[in-house]
């Protein structure tokens, strides 16, 4: 059965974008766009300065003076001197926001925080233990992939939760 519809016309596609895929202005638009319309060129970043070289004629006294000018590096002992509140502060990252919800649920299940959906706080140590285990698993699986602040946040709260769990289960 022959169709009464005429054959479709050829479709022509014209690219009307001003810039090429490389970011250059297309030839047909170079006359229309003035240099003031073009974005400013990026300034090249200067190369980092080379590290200071120690001179062989430097005396130990001078070497100590140059070492004293450099800011001291924090090691684990200095970080341990920080208060628990500092280490437990949320570094405001998406991962710590996720952890914060789990931590709050664990505290609610231990009966240490009021659950906004229940009039009475009821302790459920088995469910709290399960959340503590989930947090420990997250700590294990993310080891080496978190920032220092995120690691401290997780370690501090996990330690506090474990301690609270032991205290609550002894009293039950």
Secondary structure, DSSP 8 states (H G I E B T S, - for coil): ----S------------SB-TTS-B-GGGTTTS-GGGS-----------------TT--HHHHHHHHHHS-----HHHHHTS-HHHHHS----HHHHHHHHHHHHHHHHTTSS--TT-SS----HHHHHHHHHHHHHHHHHTTTTS-HHHHHHHHHHHHHHHHHHHHHHHH-
